[in-house]
């Protein structure tokens, strides 16, 4: 499973911070930040409030 798919799976139905996503997935926070930036640019994730992310 790719990092992107793993991040999207963790984000389904809940709001999380990048650090929490890194803990849940076991990925490095820098990798999570990079993938989340790409997902944000593709409009697959949104930020309902500052520092929190959720899948669209």
MMTF fields as JSON, N, C-alpha, C and O atoms, coordinates in Angstrom:
{
  "mmtfVersion": "1.0.0",
  "mmtfProducer": "UNKNOWN",
  "numBonds": 223,
  "numAtoms": 224,
  "numGroups": 56,
  "numChains": 1,
  "numModels": 1,
  "chainsPerModel": [1],
  "groupsPerChain": [56],
  "chainIdList": ["A"],
  "bondAtomList": [4, 2, 8, 6, 12, 10, 16, 14, 20, 18, 24, 22, 28, 26, 32, 30, 36, 34, 40, 38, 44, 42, 48, 46, 52, 50, 56, 54, 60, 58, 64, 62, 68, 66, 72, 70, 76, 74, 80, 78, 84, 82, 88, 86, 92, 90, 96, 94, 100, 98, 104, 102, 108, 106, 112, 110, 116, 114, 120, 118, 124, 122, 128, 126, 132, 130, 136, 134, 140, 138, 144, 142, 148, 146, 152, 150, 156, 154, 160, 158, 164, 162, 168, 166, 172, 170, 176, 174, 180, 178, 184, 182, 188, 186, 192, 190, 196, 194, 200, 198, 204, 202, 208, 206, 212, 210, 216, 214, 220, 218],
  "bondOrderList": [1, 1, 1, 1, 1, 1, 1, 1, 1, 1, 1, 1, 1, 1, 1, 1, 1, 1, 1, 1, 1, 1, 1, 1, 1, 1, 1, 1, 1, 1, 1, 1, 1, 1, 1, 1, 1, 1, 1, 1, 1, 1, 1, 1, 1, 1, 1, 1, 1, 1, 1, 1, 1, 1, 1],
  "groupList": [{"groupName": "UNK", "atomNameList": ["N", "CA", "C", "O"], "elementList": ["N", "C", "C", "O"], "formalChargeList": [0, 0, 0, 0], "bondAtomList": [1, 0, 2, 1, 3, 2], "bondOrderList": [1, 1, 2], "singleLetterCode": "X", "chemCompType": "L-PEPTIDE LINKING"}],
  "groupTypeList": [0, 0, 0, 0, 0, 0, 0, 0, 0, 0, 0, 0, 0, 0, 0, 0, 0, 0, 0, 0, 0, 0, 0, 0, 0, 0, 0, 0, 0, 0, 0, 0, 0, 0, 0, 0, 0, 0, 0, 0, 0, 0, 0, 0, 0, 0, 0, 0, 0, 0, 0, 0, 0, 0, 0, 0],
  "groupIdList": [1, 2, 3, 4, 5, 6, 7, 8, 9, 10, 11, 12, 13, 14, 15, 16, 17, 18, 19, 20, 21, 22, 23, 24, 25, 26, 27, 28, 29, 30, 31, 32, 33, 34, 35, 36, 37, 38, 39, 40, 41, 42, 43, 44, 45, 46, 47, 48, 49, 50, 51, 52, 53, 54, 55, 56],
  "secStructList": [7, 7, 2, 2, 2, 2, 2, 2, 2, 2, 2, 6, 6, 1, 7, 5, 7, 2, 2, 2, 2, 2, 2, 2, 2, 6, 7, 7, 2, 2, 2, 2, 2, 2, 2, 2, 2, 2, 2, 2, 2, 6, 6, 1, 3, 3, 3, 3, 3, 6, 6, 3, 3, 3, 3, 7],
  "xCoordList": [0.847, 0.0, 0.893, 1.865, 0.556, 1.331, 1.077, 0.068, 2.006, 1.864, 0.578, -0.104, 0.247, -0.968, -2.215, -3.085, -2.293, -3.458, -3.566, -4.66, -2.432, -2.397, -2.882, -3.65, -2.44, -2.858, -4.351, -5.048, -4.848, -6.282, -7.127, -8.197, -6.64, -7.37, -7.481, -8.539, -6.4, -6.391, -7.301, -7.936, -7.369, -8.147, -9.647, -10.416, -10.078, -11.502, -12.352, -12.212, -13.238, -14.215, -13.743, -14.51, -12.491, -12.034, -11.019, -10.35, -10.917, -9.962, -8.724, -8.822, -7.552, -6.309, -5.24, -5.295, -4.262, -3.081, -2.051, -2.137, -1.086, -0.058, 0.721, 1.039, 1.024, 1.747, 0.964, 1.531, -0.345, -1.208, -1.264, -1.284, -1.288, -1.3, -0.003, -0.017, 1.121, 2.422, 2.447, 2.966, 1.894, 1.841, 0.983, 1.37, -0.175, -1.109, -0.555, -0.762, 0.147, 0.635, 2.017, 2.391, 2.782, 4.145, 5.136, 6.298, 4.676, 5.547, 6.237, 5.778, 7.335, 8.021, 7.159, 6.472, 7.19, 6.348, 6.676, 5.778, 7.943, 8.317, 7.677, 7.251, 7.612, 6.969, 5.477, 4.89, 4.864, 3.437, 3.16, 2.212, 3.981, 3.794, 3.886, 3.084, 4.861, 5.049, 3.841, 3.333, 3.391, 2.247, 0.961, 0.13, 0.793, -0.406, -0.446, -1.521, 0.699, 0.749, 0.286, -0.46, 0.73, 0.306, -1.191, -1.887, -1.687, -3.117, -3.955, -5.047, -3.442, -4.151, -4.245, -5.292, -3.165, -3.156, -4.11, -4.611, -4.362, -5.294, -6.722, -7.618, -6.929, -8.242, -8.81, -10.023, -7.956, -8.411, -8.554, -9.244, -7.899, -8.05, -8.354, -7.979, -9.04, -9.359, -9.026, -8.889, -8.9, -8.627, -9.845, -10.032, -10.681, -11.871, -11.545, -12.314, -10.414, -9.931, -8.414, -7.826, -7.792, -6.345, -5.621, -5.931, -4.664, -3.784, -4.462, -3.799, -5.728, -6.426, -6.803, -7.134, -6.75, -7.039, -8.02, -8.077, -8.787, -9.709, -9.841, -9.621, -10.201, -10.407, -11.712, -12.684, -11.715, -12.907, -13.969, -15.039],
  "yCoordList": [-1.183, 0.0, 1.248, 1.328, 2.192, 3.426, 4.293, 4.142, 5.202, 6.118, 6.928, 7.136, 7.383, 8.193, 7.416, 7.933, 6.179, 5.35, 5.099, 5.106, 4.881, 4.652, 5.881, 5.756, 7.055, 8.309, 8.535, 8.893, 8.333, 8.51, 7.531, 7.886, 6.306, 5.3, 5.72, 5.567, 6.246, 6.684, 7.894, 8.029, 8.773, 10.008, 9.831, 10.743, 8.707, 8.51, 8.701, 7.967, 9.7, 9.892, 10.572, 10.68, 11.04, 11.731, 12.809, 12.756, 13.787, 14.877, 14.56, 14.167, 14.736, 14.433, 15.445, 16.074, 15.595, 16.406, 15.53, 14.303, 16.173, 15.435, 14.493, 13.369, 14.946, 14.104, 12.86, 11.778, 13.024, 11.882, 10.896, 9.682, 11.433, 10.578, 9.781, 8.591, 10.442, 9.772, 8.632, 7.554, 8.86, 7.813, 6.635, 5.48, 6.925, 5.876, 5.034, 3.822, 5.685, 4.983, 4.382, 3.449, 4.908, 4.439, 5.087, 4.686, 6.09, 6.805, 7.967, 8.429, 8.434, 9.612, 10.846, 10.925, 11.806, 12.996, 13.788, 14.372, 13.815, 14.537, 13.894, 14.595, 12.58, 11.86, 12.169, 12.401, 12.172, 12.472, 13.885, 14.096, 14.861, 16.248, 16.367, 17.064, 15.688, 15.737, 15.14, 15.727, 13.982, 13.322, 14.119, 14.2, 14.708, 15.498, 16.748, 17.169, 17.341, 18.507, 18.12, 18.861, 16.966, 16.487, 16.17, 16.487, 15.547, 15.232, 16.501, 16.557, 17.52, 18.803, 19.443, 19.975, 19.394, 19.977, 19.249, 19.846, 17.976, 17.189, 17.25, 16.582, 18.049, 18.209, 16.901, 16.695, 16.023, 14.772, 14.891, 14.086, 15.9, 16.16, 17.639, 18.48, 17.942, 19.332, 19.588, 18.66, 20.861, 21.263, 22.0, 23.183, 21.305, 21.95, 22.994, 23.933, 22.831, 23.831, 23.766, 22.773, 24.799, 24.926, 23.708, 23.238, 23.217, 22.097, 20.725, 19.724, 20.647, 19.367, 19.064, 19.967, 17.781, 17.355, 16.206, 15.42, 16.114, 15.0, 14.702, 15.575, 13.46, 13.082, 13.689, 13.796, 14.081, 14.69, 13.671, 14.012],
  "zCoordList": [0.0, 0.0, 0.0, 0.751, -0.832, -0.908, 0.316, 1.004, 0.575, 1.707, 1.614, 2.617, 0.41, 0.217, 0.612, 1.313, 0.16, 0.472, 1.969, 2.534, 2.597, 4.034, 4.799, 5.753, 4.387, 5.029, 4.835, 5.785, 3.63, 3.365, 4.179, 4.675, 4.309, 5.079, 6.547, 7.157, 7.112, 8.511, 8.703, 9.748, 7.703, 7.826, 7.598, 7.902, 7.082, 6.788, 8.042, 9.02, 7.996, 9.055, 10.319, 11.276, 10.356, 11.557, 11.219, 10.187, 12.108, 11.954, 12.78, 13.943, 12.161, 12.857, 12.493, 11.436, 13.383, 13.105, 12.393, 12.423, 11.759, 11.02, 11.939, 11.552, 13.147, 14.098, 14.485, 14.637, 14.644, 14.976, 13.816, 14.017, 12.601, 11.407, 11.334, 11.019, 11.626, 11.614, 12.634, 12.343, 13.818, 14.842, 14.396, 14.57, 13.824, 13.404, 12.251, 12.204, 11.325, 10.137, 10.329, 9.619, 11.286, 11.483, 10.527, 10.466, 9.78, 8.846, 9.55, 10.594, 8.977, 9.494, 9.244, 8.226, 10.162, 10.038, 8.771, 8.165, 8.363, 7.142, 5.911, 4.992, 5.892, 4.787, 4.78, 3.723, 5.966, 6.085, 5.583, 4.827, 5.997, 5.557, 4.039, 3.416, 3.45, 1.994, 1.267, 0.312, 1.72, 1.083, 1.289, 0.384, 2.477, 2.747, 1.882, 1.457, 1.618, 0.735, -0.671, -1.31, -1.142, -2.46, -2.469, -3.433, -1.401, -1.306, -1.249, -1.816, -0.563, -0.475, -1.855, -2.224, -2.612, -3.951, -4.897, -5.85, -4.645, -5.458, -4.91, -5.426, -3.867, -3.224, -2.678, -2.71, -2.182, -1.578, -0.067, 0.558, 0.527, 1.956, 2.155, 1.338, 3.255, 3.579, 5.041, 5.838, 5.373, 6.744, 7.293, 7.008, 8.084, 8.633, 9.7, 9.91, 10.367, 11.317, 11.329, 10.899, 11.81, 11.745, 12.318, 13.412, 11.563, 11.93, 11.915, 12.188, 11.614, 11.55, 10.109, 9.34, 9.748, 8.386, 8.389, 9.335, 7.329, 7.148, 5.655, 4.815, 5.339, 3.938, 3.45, 4.198, 2.199, 1.599, 1.33, 0.827]
}
